[in-house]
Amino acid sequence: DLDAFFAAVEELEDPSLGEQPLVVGGDPQGRGVVSTANYVARRYGIHSAMSSAEARRRCPHAIFLRPRHALYRQYSRAVWDTVAELVPRIERTGIDEGYLDLATVAADFSRARAVASAIQTSVRATTSLTCSLGVSTSKVVCKIASDRRKPGGITLVPPGHEARFLAPLPVRLLPGVGPRAEERLARAGIDTIGGLAALDGV
C-alpha cells in the first residue's frame, strides 16, 4: 500500500509542499471530495472521501490540488515494475495497492520479512515513494496489517496469531462493514472484531 500516494507524488514534483498540509481532490468551493491528504493534513482530521469543503473548514490554510491521474499512473507503473522484479505473482487492486504472493520467493515466514523489507528499499530507491506492508496468511489480515504502521512500516502477523491481532481492532476495519453496519453492531454492543467473532459461539 503506497503511502498517501497522490499527495506523495505531488510532493516529489514540488518538494516545497512536503511541510505543508496538502489535499489532493475536488474544489473546496464546490462539491468535491478529498482523494488523498498528506500526513501533515491528516493531523487536522482530514481523510480520503471527506468533502473538500469540510477539509477546508478543518484546515483553512491547506493547499488544495486537483488530481493529475496521468502523472500518478506513470509513478504507479514504475512502482509495480520494480515490485515485479522481486515478486512475480502480484494481484493489483488499485493504482496504489495490491497483494503479493511472497510464498513464491520466501521459504518461510521469517524470510518473508526480509523480502518485504527489500521491496520497500527497492521502491524507495526507484521512485522515492514509501509503502507500508502487511505480511500474513490471508488477504484480509494483510490489508488491515498494512494500515497499522503508516507511513513506511511493516506489520507481520505470523500464522496462528491472526485472531489475536484482529480482536481489539474496530469492526469497521473489516471489508464490507460500512457506517450502517457499524452502527447496527454498536447498538448490539459490538465494536471490535473480537466481539464480532465471539458471536460464532452464541
MARFIPA-362803 format. One line per 5 residues: number of its first residue (from 1); their letters; for each residue y, x, z of N, C-alpha, C, O. Coordinates in Angstrom, 1 decimal, always signed. Example, Ala and Ser with C-alpha at 12.3 -4.5 7.8 and 13.67 -1.06 7.14 Angstrom:
BEGIN
1	AS	-5.7:+13.2:+7.8:-4.5:+12.3:+7.8:-3.3:+13.2:+7.8:-3.3:+14.2:+8.5; -2.2:+12.8:+7.1:-1.1:+13.7:+7.1:+0.0:+12.9:+7.9:+1.1:+13.4:+8.0;
This chain:
BEGIN
1	DLDAF	-1.2:+0.9:+0.0:+0.0:+0.0:+0.0:+1.2:+0.9:+0.0:+1.5:+1.6:+1.0; +2.0:+0.9:-1.1:+3.2:+1.7:-1.2:+4.3:+1.1:-0.3:+4.4:-0.1:-0.2; +5.0:+2.0:+0.5:+5.9:+1.6:+1.5:+7.2:+1.1:+0.9:+7.9:+1.9:+0.2; +7.6:-0.2:+1.1:+8.9:-0.7:+0.7:+9.2:-0.2:-0.8:+10.2:+0.3:-1.0; +8.2:-0.5:-1.6:+8.2:+0.1:-2.9:+9.5:+0.0:-3.7:+10.0:+1.1:-4.1;
6	FAAVE	+9.9:-1.2:-4.0:+11.1:-1.3:-4.8:+12.3:-0.5:-4.2:+13.0:+0.2:-4.9; +12.5:-0.7:-2.9:+13.6:+0.0:-2.3:+13.4:+1.5:-2.3:+14.4:+2.3:-2.5; +12.2:+1.9:-2.1:+11.9:+3.4:-2.1:+12.2:+4.0:-3.5:+12.7:+5.1:-3.5; +11.9:+3.3:-4.5:+12.2:+3.8:-5.9:+13.7:+3.9:-6.1:+14.2:+4.8:-6.6; +14.4:+2.9:-5.6:+15.9:+2.9:-5.7:+16.5:+4.0:-4.9:+17.5:+4.6:-5.4;
11	ELEDP	+15.9:+4.4:-3.8:+16.4:+5.5:-3.0:+16.1:+6.8:-3.7:+16.9:+7.7:-3.6; +15.0:+6.9:-4.4:+14.7:+8.1:-5.2:+15.7:+8.3:-6.3:+16.2:+9.4:-6.7; +16.1:+7.2:-7.0:+17.0:+7.2:-8.1:+18.4:+7.5:-7.6:+19.2:+8.1:-8.3; +18.8:+7.1:-6.4:+20.1:+7.3:-5.8:+19.9:+7.7:-4.3:+19.9:+6.8:-3.5; +19.7:+8.9:-4.0:+19.4:+9.4:-2.6:+20.5:+8.9:-1.6:+20.2:+8.9:-0.4;
16	SLGEQ	+21.7:+8.6:-2.0:+22.7:+8.2:-1.1:+22.4:+6.8:-0.4:+23.0:+6.5:+0.6; +21.4:+6.1:-1.0:+21.0:+4.8:-0.4:+20.1:+4.9:+0.8:+19.9:+4.0:+1.5; +19.5:+6.1:+1.0:+18.5:+6.3:+1.9:+18.8:+6.0:+3.4:+18.0:+5.5:+4.2; +20.1:+6.2:+3.7:+20.5:+6.0:+5.1:+21.2:+4.6:+5.3:+21.7:+4.4:+6.4; +21.3:+3.8:+4.3:+22.0:+2.5:+4.4:+21.0:+1.4:+4.3:+19.9:+1.5:+3.7;
21	PLVVG	+21.3:+0.2:+4.9:+20.5:-0.9:+4.7:+20.5:-1.4:+3.3:+21.5:-1.7:+2.7; +19.3:-1.4:+2.7:+19.2:-1.7:+1.2:+18.2:-2.9:+1.0:+17.1:-2.9:+1.6; +18.7:-3.9:+0.3:+17.9:-5.0:-0.1:+17.8:-5.2:-1.6:+18.8:-5.2:-2.3; +16.6:-5.2:-2.1:+16.3:-5.5:-3.5:+15.9:-6.9:-3.6:+14.9:-7.3:-3.0; +16.6:-7.7:-4.4:+16.3:-9.1:-4.6:+17.4:-9.8:-5.3:+18.1:-9.3:-6.1;
26	GDPQG	+17.4:-11.1:-5.1:+18.3:-12.0:-5.8:+19.7:-12.0:-5.2:+20.0:-11.3:-4.2; +20.6:-12.7:-5.8:+22.0:-12.8:-5.5:+22.2:-13.4:-4.1:+21.8:-14.6:-3.9; +22.8:-12.7:-3.1:+23.0:-13.3:-1.8:+24.0:-14.5:-1.8:+24.1:-15.3:-0.9; +24.8:-14.6:-2.9:+25.7:-15.7:-3.1:+25.1:-16.9:-3.7:+25.7:-18.0:-3.7; +23.8:-16.8:-4.1:+23.1:-17.9:-4.7:+21.9:-18.2:-4.0:+21.8:-18.3:-2.7;
31	RGVVS	+20.8:-18.5:-4.7:+19.6:-19.0:-4.1:+18.5:-17.9:-4.2:+17.3:-18.2:-4.2; +18.9:-16.7:-4.3:+17.9:-15.6:-4.5:+17.2:-15.3:-3.2:+17.5:-15.7:-2.1; +16.1:-14.6:-3.3:+15.3:-14.2:-2.2:+15.1:-12.7:-2.2:+15.3:-12.0:-3.2; +14.7:-12.1:-1.0:+14.5:-10.7:-0.9:+13.2:-10.3:-1.4:+12.1:-10.9:-1.1; +13.1:-9.3:-2.3:+11.9:-8.8:-2.9:+11.4:-7.7:-1.9:+10.2:-7.7:-1.6;
36	TANYV	+12.3:-6.8:-1.6:+11.9:-5.7:-0.7:+13.2:-5.3:+0.1:+14.3:-5.3:-0.5; +13.0:-4.9:+1.3:+14.1:-4.3:+2.1:+13.6:-2.9:+2.6:+12.4:-2.8:+3.0; +14.5:-2.0:+2.6:+14.1:-0.7:+3.1:+14.0:-0.7:+4.7:+14.4:-1.8:+5.3; +13.6:+0.3:+5.3:+13.3:+0.3:+6.7:+14.6:+0.2:+7.6:+14.5:-0.2:+8.7; +15.7:+0.7:+7.0:+16.9:+0.5:+7.7:+17.3:-0.9:+7.8:+17.7:-1.4:+8.8;
41	ARRYG	+17.2:-1.6:+6.7:+17.5:-3.1:+6.6:+16.5:-3.9:+7.5:+16.9:-4.9:+8.1; +15.3:-3.4:+7.6:+14.3:-4.2:+8.4:+14.7:-4.2:+9.9:+14.2:-5.0:+10.7; +15.4:-3.2:+10.3:+15.9:-3.2:+11.7:+16.8:-4.4:+12.1:+16.9:-4.7:+13.2; +17.3:-5.0:+11.0:+18.2:-6.2:+11.2:+17.3:-7.5:+11.1:+17.9:-8.6:+11.1; +16.0:-7.3:+11.0:+15.2:-8.5:+10.8:+15.0:-9.0:+9.4:+14.5:-10.1:+9.2;
46	IHSAM	+15.5:-8.2:+8.4:+15.3:-8.6:+7.0:+13.9:-8.3:+6.5:+13.4:-7.2:+6.8; +13.3:-9.2:+5.8:+12.0:-9.0:+5.3:+11.8:-9.7:+4.0:+12.6:-10.5:+3.6; +10.7:-9.4:+3.3:+10.4:-10.0:+2.0:+10.3:-11.5:+2.1:+9.8:-12.0:+3.1; +10.7:-12.2:+1.1:+10.6:-13.6:+0.9:+11.7:-14.4:+1.7:+11.8:-15.6:+1.6; +12.5:-13.6:+2.5:+13.7:-14.2:+3.2:+14.7:-14.5:+2.1:+14.8:-13.8:+1.1;
51	SSAEA	+15.5:-15.6:+2.3:+16.6:-15.8:+1.4:+17.6:-14.7:+1.4:+17.9:-14.1:+2.5; +18.1:-14.3:+0.3:+19.1:-13.3:+0.3:+20.4:-13.6:+1.1:+21.0:-12.8:+1.6; +20.7:-14.9:+1.1:+21.9:-15.4:+1.9:+21.6:-15.1:+3.4:+22.5:-14.7:+4.1; +20.4:-15.4:+3.9:+20.1:-15.1:+5.3:+20.1:-13.6:+5.5:+20.6:-13.2:+6.6; +19.6:-12.8:+4.6:+19.7:-11.3:+4.7:+21.1:-10.9:+4.9:+21.4:-10.0:+5.7;
56	RRRCP	+22.0:-11.4:+4.1:+23.4:-11.1:+4.1:+24.0:-11.5:+5.5:+24.8:-10.7:+6.0; +23.6:-12.6:+6.0:+24.2:-13.1:+7.3:+23.7:-12.1:+8.4:+24.5:-11.8:+9.3; +22.5:-11.6:+8.3:+21.9:-10.7:+9.3:+22.5:-9.3:+9.2:+22.7:-8.6:+10.2; +22.9:-8.9:+8.0:+23.5:-7.6:+7.8:+24.5:-7.7:+6.8:+24.2:-7.4:+5.6; +25.8:-8.0:+7.1:+26.8:-8.2:+6.1:+27.1:-6.9:+5.3:+27.6:-7.0:+4.2;
61	HAIFL	+26.8:-5.7:+5.9:+27.2:-4.5:+5.2:+26.0:-4.0:+4.4:+26.1:-2.8:+3.9; +24.9:-4.7:+4.2:+23.8:-4.3:+3.5:+24.1:-4.2:+2.0:+25.0:-4.9:+1.5; +23.5:-3.3:+1.3:+23.7:-3.1:-0.1:+22.6:-3.9:-0.8:+21.4:-3.8:-0.5; +23.0:-4.8:-1.8:+22.1:-5.6:-2.5:+22.0:-5.2:-3.9:+23.0:-5.0:-4.6; +20.7:-5.0:-4.4:+20.5:-4.6:-5.8:+19.5:-5.5:-6.4:+18.6:-6.0:-5.8;
66	RPRHA	+19.8:-5.8:-7.7:+18.8:-6.6:-8.4:+17.6:-5.8:-8.8:+17.8:-4.6:-9.1; +16.4:-6.4:-8.9:+15.2:-5.6:-9.2:+15.3:-5.0:-10.6:+15.8:-5.6:-11.5; +14.7:-3.8:-10.8:+14.6:-3.2:-12.1:+13.1:-3.0:-12.3:+12.5:-1.9:-12.1; +12.4:-4.0:-12.8:+11.0:-4.1:-12.9:+10.4:-3.0:-13.9:+9.3:-2.5:-13.6; +11.1:-2.8:-14.9:+10.6:-1.7:-15.9:+10.5:-0.4:-15.2:+9.6:+0.4:-15.4;
71	LYRQY	+11.5:-0.1:-14.4:+11.5:+1.2:-13.7:+10.4:+1.3:-12.7:+9.7:+2.3:-12.5; +10.2:+0.2:-12.0:+9.1:+0.1:-10.9:+7.8:+0.3:-11.6:+6.9:+0.9:-11.0; +7.6:-0.3:-12.8:+6.3:-0.2:-13.5:+6.0:+1.3:-13.8:+4.9:+1.7:-13.8; +7.1:+2.0:-14.2:+6.9:+3.5:-14.5:+6.4:+4.2:-13.3:+5.4:+5.0:-13.4; +7.0:+4.0:-12.2:+6.6:+4.7:-10.9:+5.2:+4.2:-10.6:+4.4:+5.0:-10.1;
76	SRAVW	+4.9:+2.9:-10.7:+3.6:+2.4:-10.4:+2.5:+3.1:-11.2:+1.5:+3.5:-10.7; +2.7:+3.2:-12.5:+1.7:+3.9:-13.3:+1.5:+5.3:-12.9:+0.4:+5.8:-12.9; +2.6:+6.0:-12.5:+2.4:+7.4:-12.1:+1.6:+7.4:-10.8:+0.7:+8.3:-10.6; +1.8:+6.5:-9.9:+1.0:+6.4:-8.6:-0.5:+6.2:-8.9:-1.3:+6.9:-8.4; -0.8:+5.2:-9.7:-2.1:+4.8:-10.0:-2.9:+5.8:-10.8:-4.1:+6.1:-10.6;
81	DTVAE	-2.2:+6.5:-11.7:-2.8:+7.6:-12.4:-3.2:+8.7:-11.5:-4.2:+9.4:-11.6; -2.3:+9.0:-10.5:-2.6:+10.0:-9.5:-3.8:+9.7:-8.6:-4.7:+10.5:-8.4; -3.8:+8.4:-8.2:-4.9:+8.0:-7.3:-6.2:+8.0:-8.1:-7.3:+8.4:-7.5; -6.2:+7.6:-9.4:-7.4:+7.6:-10.1:-8.1:+9.0:-10.3:-9.3:+9.1:-10.6; -7.3:+10.0:-10.2:-7.8:+11.4:-10.3:-8.7:+11.7:-9.0:-9.5:+12.6:-9.1;
86	LVPRI	-8.5:+11.0:-7.9:-9.2:+11.2:-6.7:-10.3:+10.2:-6.4:-11.3:+10.5:-5.9; -10.0:+9.0:-6.8:-10.9:+7.9:-6.5:-11.1:+7.1:-7.8:-10.2:+6.4:-8.3; -12.3:+7.1:-8.4:-12.5:+6.5:-9.7:-12.6:+5.0:-9.7:-12.2:+4.3:-10.7; -13.0:+4.4:-8.6:-13.1:+2.9:-8.5:-12.0:+2.3:-7.7:-11.8:+2.5:-6.5; -11.1:+1.6:-8.5:-9.9:+1.0:-8.0:-9.8:-0.4:-8.3:-10.1:-0.8:-9.5;
91	ERTGI	-9.4:-1.3:-7.4:-9.0:-2.7:-7.7:-7.6:-2.9:-7.4:-7.2:-3.0:-6.2; -6.8:-2.9:-8.4:-5.3:-3.2:-8.2:-5.1:-4.6:-8.0:-5.6:-5.5:-8.7; -4.3:-4.9:-6.9:-4.0:-6.3:-6.6:-2.5:-6.6:-6.8:-2.0:-7.7:-6.6; -1.7:-5.6:-7.2:-0.3:-5.7:-7.4:+0.3:-4.4:-7.9:-0.4:-3.4:-8.0; +1.5:-4.4:-8.2:+2.2:-3.2:-8.7:+2.2:-2.1:-7.6:+2.3:-0.9:-7.9;
96	DEGYL	+2.1:-2.5:-6.3:+2.3:-1.5:-5.3:+1.1:-1.5:-4.3:+1.2:-0.9:-3.2; +0.0:-2.2:-4.6:-1.1:-2.3:-3.6:-2.4:-2.5:-4.3:-2.5:-3.0:-5.5; -3.5:-2.1:-3.7:-4.8:-2.3:-4.2:-5.9:-1.8:-3.3:-5.6:-1.3:-2.2; -7.1:-1.8:-3.7:-8.3:-1.4:-2.9:-8.9:-0.2:-3.6:-9.1:-0.2:-4.8; -9.4:+0.7:-2.8:-10.0:+1.9:-3.3:-11.4:+2.0:-2.7:-11.6:+1.8:-1.5;
101	DLATV	-12.4:+2.2:-3.6:-13.8:+2.4:-3.1:-14.1:+3.8:-2.7:-14.5:+4.6:-3.6; -13.8:+4.2:-1.5:-14.0:+5.6:-1.0:-15.4:+6.0:-0.9:-15.7:+7.2:-0.8; -16.3:+5.0:-1.0:-17.8:+5.4:-0.9:-18.2:+6.2:-2.1:-19.2:+6.9:-2.0; -17.5:+6.1:-3.2:-17.8:+6.9:-4.3:-17.5:+8.4:-4.2:-17.9:+9.2:-5.0; -16.6:+8.7:-3.2:-16.2:+10.1:-3.1:-16.3:+10.6:-1.7:-16.1:+11.8:-1.5;
106	AADFS	-16.7:+9.8:-0.7:-16.9:+10.2:+0.6:-18.3:+9.9:+1.1:-18.8:+8.8:+1.0; -18.9:+11.0:+1.6:-20.3:+10.8:+2.0:-20.4:+10.0:+3.3:-21.5:+9.3:+3.5; -19.4:+10.0:+4.2:-19.5:+9.2:+5.4:-18.1:+8.8:+5.8:-17.1:+9.2:+5.1; -18.0:+8.1:+6.9:-16.7:+7.5:+7.3:-15.7:+8.6:+7.7:-14.5:+8.5:+7.5; -16.2:+9.7:+8.3:-15.3:+10.7:+8.7:-14.7:+11.4:+7.5:-13.5:+11.9:+7.6;
111	RARAV	-15.5:+11.6:+6.5:-15.0:+12.2:+5.2:-13.9:+11.3:+4.6:-13.0:+11.8:+3.9; -14.1:+10.0:+4.8:-13.1:+9.0:+4.2:-11.7:+9.3:+4.7:-10.7:+9.1:+3.9; -11.6:+9.7:+5.9:-10.3:+10.0:+6.5:-9.6:+11.2:+5.7:-8.4:+11.1:+5.5; -10.4:+12.2:+5.4:-9.8:+13.3:+4.6:-9.4:+12.9:+3.2:-8.4:+13.4:+2.7; -10.2:+12.0:+2.6:-9.9:+11.5:+1.3:-8.6:+10.7:+1.3:-7.7:+10.9:+0.4;
116	ASAIQ	-8.4:+9.9:+2.3:-7.2:+9.1:+2.5:-6.0:+10.0:+2.6:-4.9:+9.7:+2.0; -6.1:+11.0:+3.4:-5.0:+12.0:+3.6:-4.7:+12.7:+2.3:-3.5:+12.9:+2.0; -5.7:+13.0:+1.5:-5.5:+13.7:+0.2:-4.8:+12.8:-0.8:-3.9:+13.2:-1.5; -5.1:+11.5:-0.7:-4.4:+10.5:-1.6:-2.9:+10.5:-1.2:-2.1:+10.5:-2.1; -2.6:+10.4:+0.0:-1.2:+10.4:+0.4:-0.5:+11.6:+0.0:+0.6:+11.5:-0.6;
121	TSVRA	-1.1:+12.7:+0.2:-0.5:+14.0:-0.2:-0.2:+14.1:-1.7:+0.9:+14.5:-2.2; -1.2:+13.6:-2.5:-1.1:+13.7:-4.0:+0.0:+12.7:-4.5:+0.8:+13.0:-5.4; +0.0:+11.5:-3.9:+1.0:+10.5:-4.3:+2.4:+11.0:-4.0:+3.4:+10.9:-4.8; +2.6:+11.6:-2.8:+3.9:+12.1:-2.5:+4.3:+13.3:-3.3:+5.5:+13.4:-3.7; +3.4:+14.2:-3.6:+3.7:+15.3:-4.5:+4.1:+14.9:-5.9:+4.9:+15.6:-6.5;
126	TTSLT	+3.4:+13.9:-6.4:+3.6:+13.5:-7.8:+4.9:+12.6:-8.0:+5.6:+12.7:-8.9; +5.1:+11.7:-7.0:+6.1:+10.7:-7.2:+7.2:+10.7:-6.1:+8.2:+10.1:-6.3; +7.0:+11.4:-5.0:+7.9:+11.4:-3.8:+7.9:+10.1:-3.1:+8.7:+9.9:-2.2; +6.9:+9.3:-3.4:+6.7:+8.0:-2.7:+5.7:+8.1:-1.5:+4.8:+9.0:-1.6; +5.8:+7.3:-0.5:+4.8:+7.3:+0.6:+4.0:+6.0:+0.5:+4.4:+5.0:+0.0;
131	CSLGV	+2.8:+6.1:+1.0:+1.9:+5.0:+1.0:+1.2:+4.9:+2.4:+1.0:+5.9:+3.0; +0.8:+3.7:+2.8:+0.1:+3.5:+4.0:-1.3:+3.0:+3.6:-1.5:+2.2:+2.8; -2.3:+3.5:+4.4:-3.7:+3.2:+4.0:-4.4:+2.7:+5.2:-4.3:+3.2:+6.3; -5.3:+1.7:+5.0:-6.2:+1.2:+6.0:-7.6:+1.6:+5.5:-8.0:+1.3:+4.3; -8.4:+2.1:+6.3:-9.8:+2.5:+5.9:-10.8:+1.8:+6.8:-10.8:+2.0:+8.0;
136	STSKV	-11.6:+1.0:+6.2:-12.6:+0.2:+7.0:-13.7:-0.2:+6.1:-13.9:+0.3:+4.9; -14.5:-1.2:+6.5:-15.7:-1.7:+5.8:-15.5:-2.9:+5.0:-16.4:-3.3:+4.3; -14.3:-3.6:+5.1:-14.1:-4.8:+4.3:-12.6:-4.8:+3.9:-11.7:-4.2:+4.4; -12.4:-5.6:+2.8:-11.0:-5.7:+2.3:-10.0:-6.3:+3.2:-8.9:-5.8:+3.4; -10.5:-7.3:+3.9:-9.6:-8.0:+4.9:-9.1:-7.0:+6.0:-7.9:-6.9:+6.3;
141	VCKIA	-10.0:-6.3:+6.5:-9.7:-5.3:+7.6:-8.8:-4.2:+7.0:-7.9:-3.8:+7.7; -9.2:-3.7:+5.8:-8.4:-2.6:+5.2:-6.9:-3.1:+5.0:-6.0:-2.3:+5.3; -6.8:-4.3:+4.5:-5.4:-4.8:+4.2:-4.6:-4.9:+5.5:-3.5:-4.4:+5.5; -5.2:-5.5:+6.5:-4.5:-5.6:+7.8:-4.2:-4.2:+8.4:-3.1:-4.0:+8.9; -5.2:-3.3:+8.3:-5.0:-2.0:+8.9:-3.9:-1.2:+8.2:-3.2:-0.4:+8.8;
146	SDRRK	-3.8:-1.4:+6.9:-2.8:-0.6:+6.1:-1.3:-1.0:+6.6:-0.4:-0.2:+6.3; -1.2:-2.1:+7.2:+0.2:-2.5:+7.7:+0.5:-2.1:+9.1:+1.6:-2.2:+9.6; -0.5:-1.5:+9.8:-0.3:-1.2:+11.2:+0.6:+0.1:+11.5:+1.2:+0.2:+12.5; +0.6:+1.0:+10.5:+1.3:+2.3:+10.8:+2.2:+2.6:+9.6:+2.0:+3.7:+9.0; +3.1:+1.8:+9.3:+4.1:+2.0:+8.3:+5.4:+2.6:+8.8:+5.8:+2.4:+9.9;
151	PGGIT	+6.0:+3.5:+8.0:+5.6:+4.0:+6.7:+4.7:+5.2:+6.8:+4.8:+6.0:+7.7; +3.9:+5.4:+5.8:+3.1:+6.7:+5.6:+2.0:+6.9:+6.6:+1.7:+8.1:+6.8; +1.4:+5.9:+7.2:+0.4:+6.1:+8.1:-1.0:+5.8:+7.6:-1.2:+5.2:+6.5; -2.0:+6.2:+8.3:-3.4:+5.9:+8.0:-4.1:+5.3:+9.2:-4.0:+5.9:+10.3; -4.6:+4.1:+9.1:-5.3:+3.5:+10.2:-6.8:+3.3:+9.9:-7.2:+2.7:+8.8;
156	LVPPG	-7.6:+3.9:+10.7:-9.1:+3.9:+10.5:-9.7:+2.9:+11.5:-9.4:+2.8:+12.6; -10.6:+2.0:+10.9:-11.3:+1.1:+11.7:-12.8:+1.3:+11.4:-13.3:+0.8:+10.5; -13.5:+2.1:+12.3:-14.9:+2.5:+12.0:-15.8:+1.3:+12.0:-15.5:+0.3:+12.6; -17.0:+1.5:+11.4:-18.0:+0.4:+11.4:-18.3:+0.0:+12.9:-18.5:+0.9:+13.7; -18.4:-1.3:+13.1:-18.7:-1.8:+14.4:-17.5:-2.0:+15.3:-17.6:-2.6:+16.4;
161	HEARF	-16.3:-1.6:+14.8:-15.1:-1.7:+15.6:-14.1:-2.8:+15.0:-13.0:-3.0:+15.5; -14.6:-3.4:+13.9:-13.7:-4.4:+13.2:-13.2:-5.5:+14.1:-12.0:-5.8:+14.2; -14.1:-6.2:+14.9:-13.8:-7.3:+15.7:-12.8:-6.9:+16.8:-11.9:-7.6:+17.1; -13.1:-5.7:+17.4:-12.2:-5.2:+18.5:-10.8:-4.9:+17.9:-9.8:-5.2:+18.6; -10.7:-4.4:+16.7:-9.4:-4.1:+16.1:-8.6:-5.4:+15.8:-7.4:-5.5:+16.1;
166	LAPLP	-9.3:-6.4:+15.3:-8.7:-7.6:+14.9:-8.3:-8.6:+16.0:-7.3:-9.3:+16.0; -9.1:-8.5:+17.1:-9.0:-9.5:+18.2:-7.6:-9.8:+18.7:-7.2:-10.9:+18.8; -6.8:-8.7:+19.0:-5.5:-9.0:+19.6:-4.4:-9.3:+18.6:-3.2:-9.6:+19.0; -4.7:-9.3:+17.3:-3.6:-9.4:+16.3:-3.3:-10.9:+16.0:-4.2:-11.8:+16.2; -2.1:-11.2:+15.6:-1.7:-12.6:+15.4:-2.6:-13.2:+14.3:-2.9:-12.5:+13.3;
171	VRLLP	-2.9:-14.4:+14.4:-3.8:-15.1:+13.5:-3.1:-15.2:+12.1:-3.8:-15.3:+11.1; -1.8:-15.2:+12.1:-1.1:-15.2:+10.8:-1.4:-14.1:+9.9:-1.2:-14.2:+8.6; -1.9:-13.0:+10.4:-2.2:-11.8:+9.5:-3.4:-12.1:+8.6:-3.6:-11.3:+7.7; -4.2:-13.1:+8.9:-5.4:-13.4:+8.1:-5.0:-14.0:+6.8:-4.1:-14.9:+6.7; -5.6:-13.5:+5.7:-5.3:-14.1:+4.4:-5.6:-15.6:+4.4:-6.6:-16.1:+5.0;
176	GVGPR	-4.7:-16.4:+3.9:-4.9:-17.9:+3.8:-4.3:-18.6:+5.0:-4.2:-19.8:+5.0; -3.8:-17.9:+6.0:-3.2:-18.6:+7.2:-1.7:-18.5:+7.0:-1.1:-17.5:+7.2; -1.1:-19.7:+6.6:+0.3:-19.7:+6.4:+1.0:-20.4:+7.6:+0.4:-20.5:+8.6; +2.3:-20.7:+7.4:+3.0:-21.2:+8.6:+2.5:-22.5:+9.1:+2.5:-22.7:+10.3; +2.0:-23.4:+8.3:+1.5:-24.7:+8.7:+0.2:-24.5:+9.5:+0.0:-25.0:+10.6;
181	AEERL	-0.7:-23.7:+9.0:-2.0:-23.4:+9.7:-1.7:-22.7:+11.0:-2.3:-23.0:+12.0; -0.8:-21.8:+11.0:-0.4:-21.1:+12.2:+0.1:-22.1:+13.3:-0.2:-22.0:+14.4; +0.9:-23.0:+12.8:+1.5:-24.0:+13.7:+0.4:-24.9:+14.3:+0.4:-25.2:+15.5; -0.6:-25.3:+13.5:-1.7:-26.2:+14.0:-2.5:-25.4:+15.0:-3.0:-26.0:+16.0; -2.8:-24.1:+14.6:-3.7:-23.4:+15.5:-2.9:-23.1:+16.9:-3.5:-23.1:+17.9;
186	ARAGI	-1.6:-22.9:+16.8:-0.8:-22.7:+18.0:-0.9:-23.9:+18.9:-1.0:-23.8:+20.1; -0.8:-25.1:+18.3:-0.9:-26.3:+19.1:-2.3:-26.4:+19.8:-2.4:-27.1:+20.8; -3.3:-25.8:+19.2:-4.6:-25.8:+19.8:-4.8:-24.6:+20.8:-5.9:-24.4:+21.3; -3.7:-23.9:+21.0:-3.8:-22.8:+21.9:-4.4:-21.5:+21.3:-4.8:-20.6:+22.1; -4.4:-21.4:+20.0:-5.0:-20.2:+19.4:-3.9:-19.5:+18.6:-3.3:-20.0:+17.7;
191	DTIGG	-3.6:-18.2:+19.1:-2.6:-17.5:+18.4:-3.0:-16.1:+18.0:-2.3:-15.3:+17.4; -4.3:-15.7:+18.3:-4.8:-14.4:+17.9:-6.1:-14.6:+17.1:-6.7:-15.6:+17.1; -6.4:-13.5:+16.3:-7.6:-13.6:+15.5:-8.9:-13.7:+16.4:-9.8:-14.3:+16.1; -8.8:-13.0:+17.6:-9.9:-13.1:+18.5:-10.1:-14.5:+19.1:-11.2:-14.9:+19.2; -9.0:-15.2:+19.3:-9.1:-16.6:+19.8:-9.7:-17.5:+18.7:-10.5:-18.4:+19.0;
196	LAALD	-9.4:-17.2:+17.5:-10.0:-18.0:+16.4:-11.5:-17.7:+16.2:-12.3:-18.6:+16.1; -11.8:-16.4:+16.3:-13.2:-16.0:+16.2:-14.0:-16.6:+17.3:-15.2:-16.9:+17.1; -13.4:-16.8:+18.5:-14.2:-17.4:+19.6:-14.6:-18.8:+19.4:-15.5:-19.3:+20.1; -13.9:-19.5:+18.4:-14.3:-20.9:+18.1:-15.7:-21.0:+17.6:-16.4:-22.0:+17.7; -16.2:-19.9:+17.0:-17.6:-19.9:+16.5:-18.6:-20.2:+17.5:-19.7:-20.7:+17.2;
201	GV	-18.3:-19.9:+18.8:-19.2:-20.1:+19.8:-19.1:-21.4:+20.5:-19.9:-21.8:+21.4; -18.2:-22.3:+20.0:-18.0:-23.6:+20.6:-19.0:-24.6:+20.1:-19.0:-25.8:+20.5;
